[in-house]
Amino acid sequence: MKDNPMELITILGPTATGKTKVATNLALKINGEIISADSRQVFKGMDIGTGKDIEEYTIDSFKIPFHLIDIKKPTEDYDLFSFLNDYKKALIEISKKGNKPILCGGTTLYLSAVLQNYQLTHVPESFQLDEATKSLSLPDILRELETNMNVHNTTDTLSRERALKALRISRYERENPDHKLVLPETNHQVFGMELPFDQIKKRITIRLKKRLSEGMIDEAQELLDQGVSLERMKYFGLEYKFLAMFLNKEINYNDMFQKLNSAIHEFAKKQLTRYRKMEKEGVEINWMNAEWTLEDQLSFIHDKGVVFDC
């Protein structure tokens, strides 16, 4: 007999809107566990720059269980297929314990993959692009990806390295259409944090100053000292890209701050665009004001039919 679909609550929203705090306090109310949907929080040692906010997972001495945080070394690869595979394992583990999963994060590629049920293929190392393809320009690579509808997220377009990786996956999927990862069936209830964009920008700037004062530059230097290459740091994007450039004396502190601040603003704008696209494609998002009190946010979630255990 087929099992009933598992209930999945998702908390999403642009960066700096307080998703983690809402998710962890909701978990306390519903006997929940958090599954992180953040492409960089999987890496150990990348704490301040990725905003792990681990302290928010402890409420009144109770530790909220979480998954997909600090599971990889920053020198190791992690991609969408890896995330979906780990997400699937976490979902099954939470289900076996009788607890409730809460997906929380802002990596829109990961969120879309779960909420829109992407079916992806594991590409074996033996499958490689030919040398002619590897020498294609970024515009040529993107043209092929767009033709085959395989650009799931704007991060695929940020560099030749990312675009080539996406192209390799695209070609393998076309040649091996039956090699798909199948996710457990779930019923989704999605809640989004929203604010006017000018307020989001202000929050980003304030948060960036705070993270720099808390040692984000030292964190980046420690990663370099541990053997993470400059190229790898730049690949991570945003904070680590610009901090690497600063530590390598490619830009000064003021340029680093201004360029990084603007880049995070642009990232938030892209997140919002992606959420609106998801809505147009059928994902229902219940939006709530990020400046509401926590009590009002939880009441909103409860009023939408989420049953609290306590």
N, C-alpha and C positions, 0 to 999 in steps of 0.2 A: 504494500500500500504506500502511496506517495506521501511523504511528510508534508505538513502544512508549511507554507512559506514563513520564514523568520521575519519578525518585525525589525526594521532598521530605521533608526532616527539619525538624520544627518544635520550637522550644524556647519554652515558654510558662510562665506562673506569675504569681502576684501580685507587685505592685511590691516592690522591695527584697529579692528572693530570689536575685539574682546570675545572671540569664539571659544577659546579654551576655558575661560571662567564660566561661561554659560554651560558648556558641555560637562565639565567636571561637577558642577553643582546639580545639574540634571541627573548625572550618573548617581549621585548620592540619593536622589529622590526615587529612582526607579531600579536600584540594584544593577547599575549599568557598568560597562567597561568601555574605555575609549579606544578606537582604532584611528590612529593618526593618518591623515591624508595629506602629508607634507613630504615633498620629494627630497628635502635636505635634512629633515629631522631624523631620518633613518641613520645618519652618520654620527659616530662617536666623536666627541671633541668639538663639534660645531653647535655650541649651546647658545651663546649670546646672539650670534649673528642670525640664527634661525628662529630665535624666540621660543625655545622649548618651554620656558616658564614651568619647570618641573615642580616648583613650590606650589603651583596652583592645583597639583594633583593630590595634595594633602589638605583635607578640610576637617578641622577640629580633631586632629590626630589620626583621622581615618585616611588611609591611602587608597585613592581611586586607581584600580588596575588600568594599565594602558599597554598598547601594542604598537609595534612598528616605529619605535623610537629607540635610538642607540643600538641598532642591530647590525650595523655595517661599519667597517673601517673606511675613512674617507678616501683611501686608495683603491677601494673596491668599487666595482660597477653596480649600479642599481637603475633599473628602468621600469617602464610601465608593466611589462610582463611580470617582473619580480614583485612589484607592488601587488598586482592582482593575485598572484600565487600566495603571497604572505597574507593578504586580506582574507582570502578564502580560508586559509588555515586558522586565522584568528577568529573568524566568524564561527567556524565549526567548534573551536575550543570554547568560546563563550557560550554557545548553544548547549554544549554538553554539560556545562556547569549550571545551566538554567538561568543565566544572567542575560542582560539585554545589551546589544551592541549600539554604540554611538559613534558614527563616523564623523570626524572633526578635522577640518583643515582648509587650506586655501589653494592647493595645487589643483587647478581646474581640470587638467588632464586626468588625474586620478579620480576626481569626483565624477566627471562625465563617464569615465569607464565603468564605474560601479552603477551609477544612477541610470545610465542609458545602455547598460548591459553590453559593453564591447566584448567581442569574442576575438581574443588575440592568440597568436601562435608563437611558441618558443622557437627561436631561430638557432639551429646548432652552429657551433663554431666552424664546422666544415663548409658551411654555406657562406661564401664571400663574394663581394662585388669584383668584377673584372677591373683591370687597370684603367681601361678607357673610361669606365664609369667613375672611378675614384678621382679622375682628373677633371671631371665636369665642373663648371662654375656653379656657384650657389644658385643663381637664377635658373640655370638649366635643371638642376636637381629639383628645385621647388616646382618648376613647370611639370615635371613628371609626377611628383607627389600630388599636386593639385588635380592633374588629369585623372589620377586614379583614386581621388577622394581619400587620401591617406594622411593628410595633415590634421591630426586631432587637436593640436594645441599650438599656440604661437611659439612655444619654446623650440619646436622643430625647425623654426626658421631663423633662429638666432645666430647660428654659425654653420660652416660647412660640415664640421664634425657631427653636430646634431642632425643636420639634414641628411648626411650620408647614412647615418645610423637608421634614420626613419626610412630611407630609400631601401636599405638592405632588408628591413622587416617587410616593407611593402612588396618587394619582389618575391620574397619567400612565401608570403601569404598567398599571392596570386598563383604560385606554382604548387602550393600545398594547402588547398582550401579546407581540408578535413582535419588539419592539425590544430585544433582550437582548444583553448582553456575555457571550460564551462563553469560559470559561477553558480553558487547555490541560489535558489529562488528566494527573493525577499520582497516584502511589502515596504515601500519607502514612505517615510514622512520627513519632509525636508524643511528646515527652518534657516532663514537667512538673516544676517546682521546687516543693517543698512544705515547710512548717514549721507547727508549731502556731501558731494565730493570735496568741497572746500574744507569741510570739517575733517574728512579723512586725511587730506594733505597736512593739515595742522597736527593731527595725531601722529602721522608718520614722522614729521620733523621733530616733534617733541620726543618721540620714542627713539629716534636715531641718536639724538644728543645724549639721551639717558644711556643707551647701549655703549656709546663711545666712552662715556664716563665710567662705565662698569667694567671696562677692560676688553672691549671687542677687538681692538688693535692687537693687544697681547695674545688674545685667542688665535688670531690669524697668524701671528708670528710663531706661535707654538705649533700650529699645523705645518708651517714651512719647516720648522726645526725637526719635526717628526718625519720629514721626507715627502710631504705632499708637494708636488711640483707647482711652479707658478702657473703653468698651463692648466693643470688640474684645478687650481684655485679659481682661475678665470672661468673655467668651464662651469663651476657652481653658480656663477652669476651674482648679480646684485652685491651684497655686502662683501663677499669674499673676492669677487672680481676687482672691485675698486680698492679694497684693503691691500690686495696683492700688488696692485699697481703702485699704491702709495709706498709700501714697504720696499718695493723694487726701485723706488725713486723715479718712477715714470711720471708721477704727478705729485704736486705738493698737497699739504693737508687741506687747505681751503678748497682746492679743485676736487679733491677726493670727496669732501663733504657735500659740495654743491652737486657734483655729478651723481653721486650715490643717492642723495635726497631726490633729485629729479627722476632718477631711474626707478626708485621705489614708487614714486607718484605714478609713473607711467605703467608700472607693473599692476598697481591697484586699478587703474583705468582698464587695463586688459582683462583683469579678473571680472570686473563688472560687465564688460562686453560679453565675456564668455557665459556668465550667469544668465544674462538676458537671452543669449542664443539658446541656452539649455531650456529656458522657459518657452521660447518659441517652438522648440522641438518636442514639447510635451511634459517637461519636468515641472511639477507644481512646487513653487517655493513660497512658504509662508514667511513674509518679511516682517521683522520687528526692529524697532529703533534701538541702535546700539547705545543710546544715551538714556534709555529707560533704566530704572533701578533693576537690580538682579531679581528682586521679588516680582516685579511686573513682567519681566521677561519669562520667568518660570511660570507665572500665572497664564501668560499668553499661550505657552506651550501646552499647559494643562487644559486650557479652554479649547484647544484644538483636538482634544481627545486622548492625549497621552496620560495614562493612568499612573499616578504616583503611589508608591508602596508605603511612603511615610510622609 
